[in-house]
Each structure stands twice: as C-alpha cells, then as structure tokens.
Amino acid sequence: MRNYLPFKKISWPWSKSDTEQNERSPLIPKVESTKELDQVTSESQPETNHGADPRSAAKLQPYYQYSWMDYFLKYFLFLCNLLFTVLGLVVLGLGFWGLISKESFAQEKIGNIGTDPMLALVSLGFLLTLLCLSGCVGAIRENCFLLKAFSFAVLALISVQVLIAILAYGMQDQIGGYLRSGMLAAMARYQDDLDLRFIADEIQSNLQCCGADTYRDWEINIYYNCSAPGVLACGVPATCCVDPLENGTVWNSQCGVGAQLLDEFTAQSVVFLGGCLGGISRWIEQHEALIGTAAVVVLGVQIVAVFISTRLLESIRWHKVDNAM
C-alpha cells in the first residue's frame, strides 16, 4: 500500500540518495574513484549553474606562472643594478677618502667644502648607490614599491638629461663663460687645492694649452703674479711648458719661470700660447661622434631599465592577483 502513496517521492533525511551509485541504475555512470567523480562534477557545474559566485569561476582559470623571460629580466635587472651599486659605493668611498685626506672637514676649511671637487664624487656616489640599490632589492625581492621608485627615478633622470642637453645646445655662449669663470677660479686656487691643481695640470698637459685664454692668465694666481715675492713670480706651471723634461728624463718644475715677461714670439718656444678653453672646444669638435654615441648608449640603457622594471611590475601584479584568488 505504501507504494501507492504520494510520500514516495519525498526525500527523508534517513533515506538514501537517489544519486547514489547503484548497480540497478544504468543512467548513472560507474566512477572508479572519487577523484573522477569530482572531475565530472566540476566539468558539468559551469553549464548548469549560471548564478555561481564569480570568485569560484575565477579559480577555474589557469594559474599564472612566471615565464623564462620574466626570470631572465628579473635577474638581469638585479645583476646590473648590483654592479652599479658596487660602482656607486666605490665612487662614494673615493669621495670621502679625498675629503678626509685633505682634512676638508677641519674648521678652517669647512667653509670652502662647497667648491671641493670631491664633494661632487660623494654626491654622485650616494645618488648612484641609492638609485641602483632600490632597483636591485626591488627586483630580487619582487617589491613593487621599490621597483616603482626605481622607475620614476630613472624617468626623472632621463628627463633631466634631455633638458640639460637642450639647454646646453641653446646656451653655448653662456656655458663658455661659465667654463672660463670656473677655470680662472681653479687657477687662482692652484697652489691651495690639490684636486684643482691635478685637474688643471691634466687639462694643460693633455690639451697642450696654458691658462684659460692665454698663458698670461696665470697672473690671477698670487704665487705666479708678477708682484709676488717668490721665485714663481711672472711664471707659469710646468705643465704649460713645451718641453718640461730635461734630456727627456728629468722633470723641470721651473721651466715656466718668467714666461709672462716674454713676448709671444719668444714664449712660443717655451710654453703653449693658446688657452685651454679653445683646446676644450677643439677636443669636443674632434670627438663629436664618440660623445654622441656614448650619450645615446647611456640614454638607451636607462630606457631599457625602465621597460624591464615595468614588465616585472606587471608580472608581479598578475602573480599576486592569482595568489589572492
């Protein structure tokens, strides 16, 4: 009698499920393992359940994995920034070594530290180390904040370099005046600052020049001024001499003594008559191609660094999004 009652279709809690696998139910496929049953259920669920949670649907998407190119760019950026970080530390160390060896932090010299060439090395080394260290750590640790800071800093550096190049091209006359003022200032402190003395000697000996515009510019120095009481009065440094070596072996440090008293015809056999500003201009004109190539290479390396860091940021973002799901 119970077979004819309508309670037959009611699913009671203690009753067996109709979907249970049974030998007498030919419409239900036989599944060898629970894993296969779950696979069949997961494959049929998107077709039947259209109102499912989008998060569960997103989990069914393939997991994002780093490609070999991502790993290559990551470690390439890391190694390049590590190399430049070490270079920046070396430059920073040389700058501090120069300041300490010259006792530039002493009370009587601290006022002129702003014009010390070693301060430029310290600033350059610090900025280079800070910039490349952020890119190095950001790449190896996959830190988005450091990579973004590195990218923005390099972009700002590229913009500054392009702006400087444009200003230098449009202000050539003013730059010549700045160079003249700087060289005269270096000549005035020739005996007092070893760094400025080294720079002036290197320029004069390599470019075969003397002074800023002429050899008589050395009168600006208190030791080479004709009113000075010393033996250097009315003279020029030995690096201005045409042949500062006696017999090709011995350096004659007094070869330029009294050169300012000579006329140009007589002085041309003793010292270089031309100034170093003209020598610098000629050197730039002779090496325009090399300077342009170096500038393009440096700019290209910075642009490539920005593209690599951007690609890494995109890969890291996708990887973190998939992990969050």
Summary of the structure (lengths in Angstrom):
residues: 325
radius of gyration: 38.3
end to end distance: 54.6
largest distance: 141.2
contacts: 839
relative contact order: 0.09
helix: 66%
strand: 2%
